[in-house]
Amino acid sequence: MLVLNPIDVKVGECLQNTRLHLGLSFHELALAIGVSNACLLDFESGKTRIGADKLYDICRVLHVRPVAFFAWLPDKANATPKERDAA
């Protein structure tokens, strides 16, 4: 039985929501970031972790910063080390 990492699932949900919000089809995004439809499906479902290189491609195509995929984390998790130390 495959156990999905909850962080990968949440990042995949954010990816799907952003894609849909921008009106991009599944196929259009897959083509733009150089992956198969099956691979993008695995990213969006959380079945496959998105590597830094693909996250960069996704952010470039969707015109978002990487933090957009982690906005659901508590504020302290999104803080810089300097900001965390000051708190």
N, CA, C and O atoms as a MOPAC input file, in Angstrom:
PM7 MOZYME 1SCF
protein

 N      0.83600 1    -1.18100 1     0.00000 1
 C      0.00000 1     0.00000 1     0.00000 1
 C      0.88300 1     1.24800 1     0.00000 1
 O      1.80000 1     1.37000 1     0.81200 1
 N      0.60600 1     2.14600 1    -0.89200 1
 C      1.36000 1     3.39300 1    -1.02100 1
 C      0.86700 1     4.41000 1     0.00200 1
 O     -0.32000 1     4.73300 1     0.05200 1
 N      1.79500 1     4.90800 1     0.81400 1
 C      1.45200 1     5.94100 1     1.79100 1
 C      1.99100 1     7.26300 1     1.27300 1
 O      3.19600 1     7.41300 1     1.07300 1
 N      1.09900 1     8.21900 1     1.05600 1
 C      1.49900 1     9.50800 1     0.51600 1
 C      1.94800 1    10.43700 1     1.64200 1
 O      1.38500 1    10.43300 1     2.73700 1
 N      2.96700 1    11.22700 1     1.34500 1
 C      3.43600 1    12.22400 1     2.29300 1
 C      2.43700 1    13.37400 1     2.29200 1
 O      2.13800 1    13.91800 1     1.22900 1
 N      1.90900 1    13.76100 1     3.46100 1
 C      0.88800 1    14.82400 1     3.48900 1
 C      1.38600 1    16.15900 1     2.94400 1
 O      0.59200 1    16.93700 1     2.41500 1
 N      2.66700 1    16.43600 1     3.05900 1
 C      3.20600 1    17.68600 1     2.50400 1
 C      3.15900 1    17.64100 1     0.98500 1
 O      2.77200 1    18.62200 1     0.35000 1
 N      3.55100 1    16.50600 1     0.38900 1
 C      3.50000 1    16.36100 1    -1.06700 1
 C      2.06900 1    16.47500 1    -1.57500 1
 O      1.82500 1    17.06100 1    -2.63000 1
 N      1.12200 1    15.91300 1    -0.82300 1
 C     -0.29600 1    15.99500 1    -1.20800 1
 C     -0.75300 1    17.44800 1    -1.18800 1
 O     -1.41300 1    17.90500 1    -2.12100 1
 N     -0.40600 1    18.17300 1    -0.13500 1
 C     -0.82800 1    19.57100 1    -0.01400 1
 C     -0.19100 1    20.43900 1    -1.09600 1
 O     -0.86300 1    21.29400 1    -1.67300 1
 N      1.09900 1    20.23000 1    -1.37900 1
 C      1.76400 1    20.98400 1    -2.44500 1
 C      1.10300 1    20.66500 1    -3.78700 1
 O      0.90800 1    21.56200 1    -4.60800 1
 N      0.76000 1    19.41000 1    -4.01200 1
 C      0.07000 1    19.01800 1    -5.24200 1
 C     -1.28900 1    19.68600 1    -5.37500 1
 O     -1.67700 1    20.10600 1    -6.46500 1
 N     -2.00800 1    19.78400 1    -4.26800 1
 C     -3.29800 1    20.47700 1    -4.28000 1
 C     -3.11800 1    21.95400 1    -4.62200 1
 O     -3.89500 1    22.52100 1    -5.39000 1
 N     -2.09700 1    22.56400 1    -4.04900 1
 C     -1.81600 1    23.97700 1    -4.35400 1
 C     -1.46800 1    24.15000 1    -5.83300 1
 O     -1.89100 1    25.11400 1    -6.47100 1
 N     -0.69900 1    23.21200 1    -6.36400 1
 C     -0.34500 1    23.25500 1    -7.78600 1
 C     -1.60800 1    23.17300 1    -8.63600 1
 O     -1.79400 1    23.97300 1    -9.55300 1
 N     -2.46500 1    22.21900 1    -8.33700 1
 C     -3.69100 1    22.05300 1    -9.11300 1
 C     -4.58600 1    23.29000 1    -9.00100 1
 O     -5.11700 1    23.76700 1   -10.00400 1
 N     -4.75100 1    23.80500 1    -7.79100 1
 C     -5.59400 1    24.98500 1    -7.59600 1
 C     -5.05500 1    26.19100 1    -8.35700 1
 O     -5.82400 1    26.94800 1    -8.95000 1
 N     -3.73700 1    26.37100 1    -8.34400 1
 C     -3.12600 1    27.49400 1    -9.05800 1
 C     -3.32000 1    27.33400 1   -10.55600 1
 O     -3.66800 1    28.29300 1   -11.24600 1
 N     -3.09600 1    26.12600 1   -11.06200 1
 C     -3.28000 1    25.85700 1   -12.49300 1
 C     -4.70800 1    26.15900 1   -12.91300 1
 O     -4.93900 1    26.81800 1   -13.92600 1
 N     -5.66700 1    25.67400 1   -12.13100 1
 C     -7.07300 1    25.89600 1   -12.46300 1
 C     -7.44800 1    27.37000 1   -12.36700 1
 O     -8.18500 1    27.88400 1   -13.20900 1
 N     -6.94100 1    28.04700 1   -11.34500 1
 C     -7.21500 1    29.47600 1   -11.17500 1
 C     -6.73400 1    30.27800 1   -12.38800 1
 O     -7.37200 1    31.24900 1   -12.79700 1
 N     -5.60400 1    29.85800 1   -12.95200 1
 C     -5.05100 1    30.55800 1   -14.11000 1
 C     -5.66600 1    30.10900 1   -15.43000 1
 O     -5.35700 1    30.66700 1   -16.48300 1
 N     -6.53200 1    29.10600 1   -15.37700 1
 C     -7.20600 1    28.63800 1   -16.58400 1
 C     -6.33500 1    27.80300 1   -17.50400 1
 O     -6.61800 1    27.68600 1   -18.69600 1
 N     -5.27700 1    27.22200 1   -16.95500 1
 C     -4.40600 1    26.35900 1   -17.76700 1
 C     -4.93700 1    24.93300 1   -17.74600 1
 O     -5.32000 1    24.41700 1   -16.69600 1
 N     -4.95400 1    24.31500 1   -18.89200 1
 C     -5.37100 1    22.91900 1   -18.92900 1
 C     -4.23800 1    22.05000 1   -18.39000 1
 O     -3.08100 1    22.46400 1   -18.32700 1
 N     -4.60400 1    20.86400 1   -18.01400 1
 C     -3.65400 1    19.87100 1   -17.53400 1
 C     -2.55000 1    19.66800 1   -18.56800 1
 O     -1.36200 1    19.70800 1   -18.24900 1
 N     -2.96300 1    19.45200 1   -19.79900 1
 C     -2.01100 1    19.18800 1   -20.88500 1
 C     -1.11000 1    20.39000 1   -21.15600 1
 O      0.08300 1    20.22100 1   -21.40400 1
 N     -1.66200 1    21.59400 1   -21.11000 1
 C     -0.86300 1    22.80100 1   -21.36100 1
 C      0.26500 1    22.94200 1   -20.34200 1
 O      1.39900 1    23.25400 1   -20.70300 1
 N     -0.05100 1    22.71100 1   -19.07300 1
 C      0.99300 1    22.83400 1   -18.05100 1
 C      2.02500 1    21.73000 1   -18.19500 1
 O      3.22500 1    21.98800 1   -18.10400 1
 N      1.57800 1    20.51700 1   -18.41500 1
 C      2.51600 1    19.40100 1   -18.58400 1
 C      3.48600 1    19.69200 1   -19.72400 1
 O      4.69400 1    19.50000 1   -19.58400 1
 N      2.96400 1    20.14700 1   -20.83100 1
 C      3.78800 1    20.47900 1   -21.99000 1
 C      4.76700 1    21.60800 1   -21.66700 1
 O      5.94000 1    21.54000 1   -22.03500 1
 N      4.28700 1    22.64200 1   -20.98400 1
 C      5.11400 1    23.80800 1   -20.68100 1
 C      6.26700 1    23.49200 1   -19.73200 1
 O      7.31700 1    24.13000 1   -19.80500 1
 N      6.08400 1    22.51100 1   -18.84000 1
 C      7.15800 1    22.18600 1   -17.89700 1
 C      7.93800 1    20.94000 1   -18.31100 1
 O      8.84400 1    20.50000 1   -17.60300 1
 N      7.57700 1    20.37700 1   -19.46400 1
 C      8.35400 1    19.26700 1   -20.02900 1
 C      8.16200 1    17.92700 1   -19.34900 1
 O      9.10400 1    17.14500 1   -19.22200 1
 N      6.92200 1    17.65800 1   -18.90700 1
 C      6.63000 1    16.34800 1   -18.31500 1
 C      5.41900 1    15.74200 1   -19.00800 1
 O      4.68200 1    16.43600 1   -19.70800 1
 N      5.22000 1    14.46200 1   -18.81100 1
 C      4.04800 1    13.79800 1   -19.36700 1
 C      2.81700 1    14.15100 1   -18.54100 1
 O      2.92100 1    14.62100 1   -17.40800 1
 N      1.65400 1    13.91300 1   -19.13200 1
 C      0.40700 1    14.12600 1   -18.39500 1
 C      0.37700 1    13.25700 1   -17.14300 1
 O     -0.08500 1    13.69500 1   -16.08900 1
 N      0.87000 1    12.02600 1   -17.25900 1
 C      0.89000 1    11.10500 1   -16.11500 1
 C      1.77200 1    11.64400 1   -14.99900 1
 O      1.43000 1    11.52800 1   -13.82300 1
 N      2.89700 1    12.22600 1   -15.36100 1
 C      3.80200 1    12.79400 1   -14.36200 1
 C      3.14500 1    13.96900 1   -13.64800 1
 O      3.23400 1    14.07600 1   -12.42500 1
 N      2.48900 1    14.84800 1   -14.39400 1
 C      1.80200 1    15.98100 1   -13.78100 1
 C      0.68000 1    15.49000 1   -12.87500 1
 O      0.45500 1    16.05900 1   -11.80700 1
 N     -0.01500 1    14.45700 1   -13.28200 1
 C     -1.06100 1    13.86700 1   -12.43900 1
 C     -0.46300 1    13.39500 1   -11.11800 1
 O     -1.05100 1    13.60400 1   -10.05700 1
 N      0.70700 1    12.75900 1   -11.18400 1
 C      1.37400 1    12.29900 1    -9.96800 1
 C      1.80800 1    13.47000 1    -9.09100 1
 O      1.74200 1    13.37300 1    -7.86500 1
 N      2.24900 1    14.57000 1    -9.69300 1
 C      2.60200 1    15.76600 1    -8.91900 1
 C      1.36600 1    16.31500 1    -8.21400 1
 O      1.40000 1    16.59000 1    -7.01500 1
 N      0.28100 1    16.47100 1    -8.95900 1
 C     -0.92900 1    17.08200 1    -8.40700 1
 C     -1.60700 1    16.20900 1    -7.35500 1
 O     -2.30000 1    16.72200 1    -6.47600 1
 N     -1.41600 1    14.91800 1    -7.43900 1
 C     -2.02100 1    14.01300 1    -6.45300 1
 C     -1.13300 1    13.81900 1    -5.23500 1
 O     -1.57800 1    13.28800 1    -4.21800 1
 N      0.12900 1    14.24800 1    -5.33300 1
 C      1.07000 1    14.04700 1    -4.24200 1
 C      1.75600 1    12.70200 1    -4.28500 1
 O      2.52400 1    12.36200 1    -3.38500 1
 N      1.48400 1    11.93200 1    -5.32900 1
 C      2.09700 1    10.61000 1    -5.46200 1
 C      3.58800 1    10.71900 1    -5.74200 1
 O      4.36800 1     9.86000 1    -5.33100 1
 N      3.98300 1    11.78000 1    -6.44300 1
 C      5.38500 1    12.03600 1    -6.75700 1
 C      5.78100 1    13.39400 1    -6.20600 1
 O      5.10000 1    14.39400 1    -6.43200 1
 N      6.89100 1    13.41700 1    -5.48200 1
 C      7.41500 1    14.67300 1    -4.93600 1
 C      7.96600 1    15.52200 1    -6.07600 1
 O      8.59900 1    15.00300 1    -6.99500 1
 N      7.72400 1    16.82000 1    -6.01300 1
 C      8.20600 1    17.74800 1    -7.03500 1
 C      9.62200 1    18.17100 1    -6.66400 1
 O      9.84500 1    18.74500 1    -5.59900 1
 N     10.57000 1    17.88700 1    -7.53800 1
 C     11.95200 1    18.28200 1    -7.31400 1
 C     12.13600 1    19.78200 1    -7.50700 1
 O     11.29700 1    20.45500 1    -8.10500 1
 N     13.23700 1    20.28600 1    -6.99400 1
 C     13.50700 1    21.72600 1    -7.06500 1
 C     13.54000 1    22.22500 1    -8.49900 1
 O     13.04900 1    23.31800 1    -8.78200 1
 N     14.10600 1    21.44800 1    -9.40300 1
 C     14.19500 1    21.88700 1   -10.80100 1
 C     12.81400 1    22.00000 1   -11.44100 1
 O     12.55400 1    22.93600 1   -12.19700 1
 N     11.92900 1    21.04900 1   -11.14000 1
 C     10.56500 1    21.10800 1   -11.69400 1
 C      9.75500 1    22.19000 1   -10.99700 1
 O      8.92900 1    22.84800 1   -11.63100 1
 N      9.98000 1    22.38400 1    -9.70000 1
 C      9.28100 1    23.45200 1    -8.99900 1
 C      9.65200 1    24.79900 1    -9.60600 1
 O      8.80100 1    25.67600 1    -9.75900 1
 N     10.91100 1    24.95400 1    -9.94500 1
 C     11.35400 1    26.18600 1   -10.61000 1
 C     10.61100 1    26.36600 1   -11.93500 1
 O     10.11400 1    27.45500 1   -12.22200 1
 N     10.53400 1    25.31000 1   -12.73900 1
 C      9.82400 1    25.37900 1   -14.02700 1
 C      8.34500 1    25.71900 1   -13.81900 1
 O      7.78200 1    26.54700 1   -14.53600 1
 N      7.73000 1    25.07400 1   -12.83800 1
 C      6.31700 1    25.31400 1   -12.55000 1
 C      6.09500 1    26.77300 1   -12.15700 1
 O      5.16900 1    27.42200 1   -12.64300 1
 N      6.94900 1    27.27900 1   -11.27600 1
 C      6.81900 1    28.67500 1   -10.82400 1
 C      7.00400 1    29.65200 1   -11.98000 1
 O      6.30500 1    30.66200 1   -12.06000 1
 N      7.93000 1    29.35600 1   -12.86100 1
 C      8.18400 1    30.20900 1   -14.02000 1
 C      6.96000 1    30.24700 1   -14.92800 1
 O      6.56100 1    31.31900 1   -15.38400 1
 N      6.36800 1    29.10300 1   -15.19100 1
 C      5.21100 1    29.01900 1   -16.08600 1
 C      3.96200 1    29.63700 1   -15.43900 1
 O      3.19000 1    30.32100 1   -16.11100 1
 N      3.76600 1    29.39700 1   -14.15000 1
 C      2.57300 1    29.90000 1   -13.46900 1
 C      2.74400 1    31.31700 1   -12.93100 1
 O      1.79500 1    31.91600 1   -12.42600 1
 N      3.96100 1    31.84700 1   -13.04200 1
 C      4.26300 1    33.20800 1   -12.56200 1
 C      3.96800 1    33.36600 1   -11.07700 1
 O      3.34300 1    34.33900 1   -10.65400 1
 N      4.42600 1    32.39700 1   -10.29700 1
 C      4.29700 1    32.45800 1    -8.84200 1
 C      5.65200 1    32.16700 1    -8.21400 1
 O      6.53200 1    31.58500 1    -8.84800 1
 N      5.80700 1    32.57800 1    -6.96700 1
 C      7.01800 1    32.27200 1    -6.21200 1
 C      6.84100 1    30.90700 1    -5.54500 1
 O      5.70800 1    30.50100 1    -5.28600 1
 N      7.91800 1    30.19800 1    -5.26300 1
 C      7.80000 1    28.88100 1    -4.62400 1
 C      7.00100 1    28.89400 1    -3.32400 1
 O      6.32200 1    27.91900 1    -3.00300 1
 N      7.07800 1    29.97900 1    -2.58500 1
 C      6.34100 1    30.06300 1    -1.32200 1
 C      4.83400 1    29.91700 1    -1.53700 1
 O      4.11200 1    29.57500 1    -0.60000 1
 N      4.35500 1    30.16800 1    -2.73600 1
 C      2.92600 1    30.02700 1    -3.03200 1
 C      2.44200 1    28.59900 1    -2.76600 1
 O      1.26400 1    28.38800 1    -2.47400 1
 N      3.33400 1    27.62900 1    -2.86500 1
 C      2.95700 1    26.23700 1    -2.66400 1
 C      3.04400 1    25.81300 1    -1.20300 1
 O      2.69800 1    24.68600 1    -0.84800 1
 N      3.51200 1    26.73400 1    -0.35900 1
 C      3.66300 1    26.43500 1     1.05900 1
 C      2.93600 1    27.45300 1     1.93700 1
 O      3.17600 1    27.51400 1     3.14300 1
 N      2.05500 1    28.24700 1     1.34500 1
 C      1.34500 1    29.29600 1     2.06900 1
 C      0.44700 1    28.72100 1     3.16200 1
 O      0.09700 1    29.44100 1     4.09700 1
 N      0.07700 1    27.48900 1     3.07700 1
 C     -0.79100 1    26.83800 1     4.05500 1
 C     -0.05200 1    26.51400 1     5.35700 1
 O     -0.68500 1    26.20100 1     6.36500 1
 N      1.28000 1    26.58700 1     5.34100 1
 C      2.05900 1    26.31500 1     6.54900 1
 C      1.87500 1    27.43900 1     7.56700 1
 O      1.56100 1    28.56700 1     7.18500 1
 N      2.06400 1    27.15400 1     8.84400 1
 C      1.99400 1    28.22400 1     9.84200 1
 C      2.99900 1    29.32500 1     9.51500 1
 O      4.04200 1    29.06000 1     8.91700 1
 N      2.68600 1    30.55500 1     9.90600 1
 C      3.53200 1    31.70500 1     9.58800 1
 C      4.99500 1    31.48600 1     9.93600 1
 O      5.87400 1    31.85800 1     9.15900 1
 N      5.26900 1    30.89500 1    11.07800 1
 C      6.65100 1    30.70000 1    11.51500 1
 C      7.41600 1    29.79800 1    10.53700 1
 O      8.62100 1    29.97100 1    10.35600 1
 N      6.73900 1    28.85200 1     9.91600 1
 C      7.39500 1    27.95000 1     8.96700 1
 C      7.81900 1    28.69000 1     7.70400 1
 O      8.77700 1    28.28600 1     7.04400 1
 N      7.12100 1    29.76700 1     7.36200 1
 C      7.45400 1    30.54200 1     6.16400 1
 C      8.44700 1    31.66900 1     6.44900 1
 O      8.87000 1    32.37400 1     5.53300 1
 N      8.81100 1    31.83400 1     7.70700 1
 C      9.73500 1    32.90500 1     8.06700 1
 C     11.16000 1    32.54700 1     7.68600 1
 O     11.52100 1    31.37200 1     7.60800 1
 N     11.96700 1    33.57900 1     7.44800 1
 C     13.38400 1    33.35900 1     7.19600 1
 C     14.05100 1    32.97500 1     8.51300 1
 O     13.48600 1    33.25000 1     9.57200 1
 N     15.24100 1    32.34600 1     8.49000 1
 C     15.91800 1    32.01900 1     9.74000 1
 C     16.09900 1    33.23700 1    10.64500 1
 O     15.95700 1    33.13500 1    11.86300 1
 N     16.41400 1    34.38800 1    10.05000 1
 C     16.61100 1    35.62500 1    10.82600 1
 C     15.30600 1    36.02400 1    11.51700 1
 O     15.31000 1    36.42600 1    12.68000 1
 N     14.17800 1    35.90800 1    10.78400 1
 C     12.88300 1    36.25600 1    11.35900 1
 C     12.49900 1    35.28200 1    12.48600 1
 O     11.93300 1    35.69000 1    13.50000 1
 N     12.81700 1    33.97900 1    12.29200 1
 C     12.51000 1    32.99300 1    13.32400 1
 C     13.31800 1    33.25000 1    14.59100 1
 O     12.80500 1    33.09500 1    15.69900 1
 N     14.58000 1    33.64100 1    14.42900 1
 C     15.43700 1    33.90800 1    15.58500 1
 C     14.96900 1    35.13300 1    16.34800 1
 O     15.12300 1    35.20000 1    17.56700 1
 N     14.39400 1    36.11000 1    15.63900 1
 C     13.94800 1    37.34600 1    16.27500 1
 C     12.64600 1    37.14700 1    17.05200 1
 O     12.32900 1    37.93300 1    17.94500 1
 N     11.91300 1    36.12500 1    16.72300 1
 C     10.59400 1    35.88600 1    17.36400 1
 C     10.72500 1    35.33200 1    18.76500 1
 O      9.71800 1    35.08200 1    19.42700 1

